[in-house]
């Protein structure tokens, strides 16, 4: 997955913006904002236009880490959401009991050779 220099700079700016947002949230005390450095208007306007979740998704999409779901994936998701809570619990318990032999970490290590 190659990322162009321009895209890398854009991603670095987005990461810097998210770091500023995290720093602001960490400075809050008892729900009251504490004094912080000013954020540029362009960063502030973009931040207001999208929720934090949307911004993270956009950063990941531009980096090539995520993509839109296919029609088949949407159908599988719809079937999962249609299951009852009990059925979902049973599926999760079954998945927790699955043992991969050899372990996945060993398979990855062998594939990297």
Beta strands, then each sheet from edge to edge (+ up, - down):
end
